[in-house]
């Protein structure tokens, strides 16, 4: 049976209860142009501590390879450090890109994490490779490997190694391959911006995290598909949905739009085939020059919940009403740590969140 152990930041404090659903954080370990990726990792540690103080439920980290905008290629390694730097907040992978890894290795890594810090971790599994095709080759994926088509069977292998076991006659059952230390109660989430992850989560009776921050329209369809196809399991008797959304909050609307433009321009460059770190807000403002580039930036900003605390409240409430999410996970591409921390702090104050007593 999977568990999601309560801790101080899970429980409403006096005056809390105004959020449409519990709020969590997905940090992308944002690398700002002109700064070292090592600084981005230190920023993630600082942000995890801040998220804990402000009462967010979870703090997840991503997996990206050979991507200048993110300094997080090894979630399990980063999570081990974060567990020592925080005390109560749930930590997790958003996610481990399972097509890049042997299921046994993933189960062993998270088995060690769970043994060292019981009840602190979530294992979020995704199918996107997290990098370009050349990265897949560098990760030693075999040329004949069908990649993301193997995702459902890879998930089942992870579950088997974590504790559900394998059927009689399965080679891993016969040969007694097992994880030491085991983690039979580790919560496993399936991530997805489209329908494949939703279908896998529904069939296996696992919670589903919909990546609205990546593909809003597809994620909305995926949530509906997940709920309609959900099969209860021993781990989860009814559907459980978390929706991730890009949020930028500032004291005034113009400042929030300015800060959100950094991520929009980084995404614009990526669509143009130019991978880069995330430009600072002042630099980004002058980088969308052509009408097509300005249209892209405006369109991308339309998927970001940005503005004053009241505007962000309304945007999150609308997203919750559309999805019925059991939890909302906020992410941000603000490249400056102080401004990113302020954004989350303003949201936490707006919704009356409260962290553990200090």
C-alpha positions in Angstrom: 0.0 0.0 0.0 1.4 3.4 -1.0 1.4 6.0 1.7 1.6 9.8 1.7 2.7 10.5 5.3 1.3 13.7 6.8 3.7 16.2 8.2 3.4 19.7 9.5 3.3 21.4 6.1 0.5 19.0 5.0 -1.9 20.2 7.7 -3.9 23.4 7.6 -2.8 26.0 10.0 -5.1 28.4 11.8 -6.7 30.6 9.1 -5.6 28.4 6.3 -8.1 26.7 4.0 -8.5 29.3 1.3 -6.5 27.5 -1.4 -8.6 25.6 -3.9 -6.4 22.5 -3.3 -3.1 21.8 -1.6 -0.3 23.7 -3.3 3.2 22.2 -4.1 6.3 23.3 -6.0 8.1 21.8 -9.0 11.5 23.4 -9.4 13.4 23.2 -12.7 16.7 24.2 -11.3 16.7 27.2 -13.5 20.1 28.3 -14.9 20.3 32.0 -15.6 22.3 33.3 -18.4 25.8 34.3 -17.3 25.7 32.1 -14.1 27.0 28.7 -13.5 24.8 25.6 -13.2 26.3 25.0 -9.8 24.6 28.2 -8.6 21.3 26.9 -10.0 21.6 23.8 -7.8 22.3 26.0 -4.8 19.2 28.0 -5.6 17.1 24.9 -5.7 18.3 24.0 -2.2 17.5 27.5 -1.0 14.1 27.3 -2.7 13.3 24.0 -1.1 13.9 25.4 2.3 11.8 28.4 1.5 8.9 26.2 0.2 9.0 24.3 3.5 8.9 27.5 5.6 6.0 28.8 3.6 3.9 25.6 3.9 3.9 24.1 0.4 3.1 20.4 0.5 5.7 18.9 -1.8 8.9 20.0 -3.6 9.7 18.1 -6.7 12.7 18.4 -9.1 13.0 17.6 -12.8 15.2 15.6 -15.0 16.8 17.3 -18.1 19.9 16.3 -20.0 22.2 18.5 -22.0 19.7 21.4 -21.5 21.4 24.8 -20.7 18.3 26.1 -18.9 18.2 23.4 -16.2 20.9 22.1 -13.9 19.0 19.0 -12.8 20.1 15.9 -14.8 20.1 13.5 -11.8 17.0 13.8 -9.6 17.9 11.0 -7.1 21.2 12.7 -6.4 19.7 16.1 -5.9 16.8 14.7 -3.8 19.3 13.0 -1.4 20.9 16.4 -0.8 17.5 18.2 -0.4 16.4 15.6 2.2 19.4 16.6 4.4 18.7 20.3 3.8 15.0 20.2 4.8 13.1 18.6 7.6 9.4 17.9 6.8 8.4 18.8 3.2 7.7 15.8 0.9 10.3 15.5 -1.9 10.0 13.9 -5.2 10.9 13.5 -8.9 9.0 15.4 -11.4 10.1 13.2 -12.8 12.5 10.4 -13.4 12.4 9.9 -17.2 12.0 6.1 -17.2 13.0 5.5 -20.8 16.5 6.7 -19.8 17.0 4.3 -16.9 16.8 0.6 -16.0 13.8 0.1 -13.7 15.9 -1.9 -11.2 18.3 1.0 -10.9 15.4 3.5 -10.3 13.9 1.2 -7.7 17.3 0.8 -5.9 18.0 4.6 -5.9 14.6 5.4 -4.4 14.8 2.4 -2.0 18.0 3.9 -0.6 16.4 7.4 -0.3 13.3 6.0 1.4 15.5 3.9 3.8 17.5 7.0 4.8 14.5 9.4 5.1 11.4 7.3 5.6 8.1 8.7 4.4 9.7 11.8 2.7 9.7 10.8 -1.0 7.5 10.5 -4.1 8.6 8.7 -7.2 7.2 10.5 -10.3 7.8 8.7 -13.5 7.7 10.2 -17.0 8.2 9.0 -20.5 9.7 12.0 -22.3 13.4 11.3 -22.8 14.3 14.7 -21.3 16.7 15.6 -24.1 17.4 15.4 -27.8 17.9 12.1 -29.7 21.7 12.4 -29.4 21.2 12.5 -25.7 19.5 9.2 -25.8 22.5 7.7 -27.5 24.8 9.2 -25.0 22.7 7.6 -22.2 23.6 4.3 -23.8 20.1 3.5 -25.1 20.4 0.7 -27.7 19.7 1.8 -31.3 16.9 -0.7 -31.5 15.3 0.5 -28.3 11.7 1.6 -29.1 12.0 4.2 -26.4 8.8 5.7 -25.1 6.7 2.8 -26.5 8.1 0.7 -23.7 7.0 3.0 -21.0 4.0 0.9 -19.7 6.1 -2.2 -19.3 8.9 -0.2 -17.7 6.5 1.2 -15.1 5.3 -2.3 -14.3 8.9 -3.4 -13.8 9.5 -0.5 -11.3 6.3 -1.4 -9.4 7.4 -5.1 -9.3 10.9 -4.2 -8.0 9.4 -1.8 -5.4 7.2 -4.4 -3.9 4.3 -5.6 -6.0 6.4 -8.5 -7.3 6.3 -10.5 -10.5 4.0 -13.3 -11.7 5.0 -16.9 -11.5 7.2 -17.7 -14.4 8.5 -14.2 -14.9 12.3 -14.3 -15.2 12.8 -11.8 -12.4 10.5 -13.9 -10.1 12.3 -17.1 -11.0 15.8 -15.6 -10.6 14.7 -13.8 -7.4 15.9 -10.3 -8.5 15.0 -8.0 -5.7 15.7 -4.5 -4.4 17.8 -4.1 -1.2 16.7 -2.0 0.6 13.1 -2.4 -0.6 10.5 0.4 -0.6 7.1 -1.3 -0.9 5.2 1.7 0.3 6.9 4.4 -1.8 4.2 6.5 -3.6 4.5 6.3 -7.4 3.0 8.9 -9.6 2.8 8.9 -13.4 3.5 12.1 -15.1 2.3 13.2 -18.5 1.4 16.1 -20.8 -0.6 13.8 -23.1 -2.7 10.7 -23.2 -0.1 7.9 -22.8 0.8 8.7 -19.2 -2.9 9.2 -18.4 -3.8 5.8 -19.8 -0.9 4.0 -17.9 -1.9 5.7 -14.6 -5.5 4.8 -15.1 -4.9 1.2 -16.0 -2.5 0.6 -13.1 -4.6 2.6 -10.6 -1.8 5.1 -9.9 -2.1 8.9 -9.2 -1.6 11.1 -12.3 0.3 14.4 -12.5 -0.8 16.4 -15.6 1.9 18.7 -17.0 -0.3 21.7 -17.8 2.8 23.9 -17.7 4.1 22.0 -20.8 1.0 21.4 -22.9 -2.1 23.0 -21.5 -4.7 21.7 -24.0 -3.3 18.2 -24.0 -3.0 18.0 -20.2 -6.7 19.0 -19.8 -7.7 16.1 -22.2 -5.4 13.8 -20.3 -7.0 14.5 -17.0 -10.5 13.7 -18.4 -9.1 10.5 -20.0 -7.5 9.4 -16.8 -10.6 9.8 -14.7 -12.9 8.1 -17.3 -10.5 5.1 -17.6 -9.4 4.8 -14.0 -9.3 1.3 -12.5 -9.1 1.1 -8.6 -6.0 -0.6 -7.2 -4.8 -1.6 -3.8 -2.7 1.5 -3.7 -5.4 3.9 -4.8 -9.2 3.3 -4.7 -10.2 6.4 -6.7 -8.5 8.8 -9.1 -6.0 11.3 -7.8 -4.9 14.2 -10.0 -2.2 16.8 -9.6 -1.9 19.5 -12.2 1.3 21.5 -12.7 1.1 25.1 -13.8 3.6 27.9 -14.5 3.0 30.7 -12.0 4.6 34.1 -11.7 3.4 36.4 -8.9 4.6 39.9 -8.1 3.2 43.0 -6.3 1.9 44.5 -9.6 0.8 43.1 -12.9 3.4 44.7 -15.0 6.2 43.3 -12.9 4.8 39.8 -13.1 4.5 40.0 -16.8 8.1 41.2 -17.1 9.4 38.4 -14.9 7.4 35.8 -16.8 8.8 36.9 -20.2 12.2 35.3 -19.3 10.7 31.8 -19.6 8.7 32.7 -22.7 11.9 33.9 -24.5 13.8 30.8 -23.5 11.0 28.6 -24.9 10.9 30.8 -28.0 14.6 30.2 -28.6 14.1 26.4 -28.1 11.4 26.3 -30.7 13.8 28.1 -33.1 16.4 25.3 -32.4 18.5 27.4 -30.1 18.9 26.0 -26.6 20.0 28.5 -24.1 20.0 29.4 -20.4 17.2 31.6 -19.2 17.8 35.3 -19.9 17.2 37.8 -17.1 14.0 39.8 -17.3 15.6 43.0 -18.5 17.4 41.2 -21.3 14.4 39.1 -22.3 12.2 42.1 -22.9 14.3 43.1 -26.0 14.7 39.6 -27.5 11.3 39.1 -29.1 11.8 41.3 -32.1 9.8 40.0 -35.1 5.9 39.8 -35.1 6.2 36.0 -35.1 8.4 36.1 -32.0 6.2 38.5 -30.2 3.1 36.4 -31.0 4.9 33.3 -29.6 5.8 35.1 -26.4 2.3 36.5 -26.0 0.8 33.0 -26.6 3.2 31.4 -24.1 2.4 34.0 -21.5 -1.3 33.2 -22.0 -0.6 29.7 -20.5 1.2 31.2 -17.4 -0.9 32.3 -14.4 0.8 35.6 -13.7 -0.1 38.9 -12.0 -0.8 40.2 -8.5 -1.6 37.8 -5.7 -5.3 38.3 -6.3 -5.0 37.6 -10.0 -3.0 34.5 -9.4 -5.6 33.3 -6.9 -8.3 33.8 -9.5 -6.2 32.0 -12.2 -5.5 29.0 -9.9 -9.2 28.8 -8.8 -10.2 28.7 -12.5 -7.7 25.9 -13.3 -8.9 24.0 -10.3 -12.6 24.4 -11.4 -11.7 23.1 -14.9 -9.7 20.1 -13.7 -11.0 19.3 -10.3 -7.4 18.7 -9.3 -6.7 17.2 -5.9 -3.5 19.2 -5.8 -1.9 22.0 -7.8 1.9 22.1 -8.4 3.3 25.5 -9.2 6.5 25.9 -11.2 8.4 29.0 -12.4 11.1 30.0 -14.9 12.0 33.2 -13.1 15.8 33.1 -13.3 16.6 35.2 -10.3 16.3 33.3 -7.0 15.1 36.2 -4.9 12.3 37.0 -7.4 11.4 33.3 -7.6 11.2 33.0 -3.8 9.2 36.2 -3.6 6.7 34.9 -6.2 6.1 31.7 -4.1 6.0 33.7 -0.9 3.3 36.0 -2.2 1.2 33.0 -3.3 1.7 31.3 0.1 0.6 34.5 1.9 -2.4 34.9 -0.4 -3.7 31.4 0.3 -2.8 31.5 4.0 -0.3 28.7 3.9 1.8 28.0 7.0 4.9 25.8 7.4 6.2 23.9 10.4 6.7 25.8 13.6 10.3 27.0 14.0 
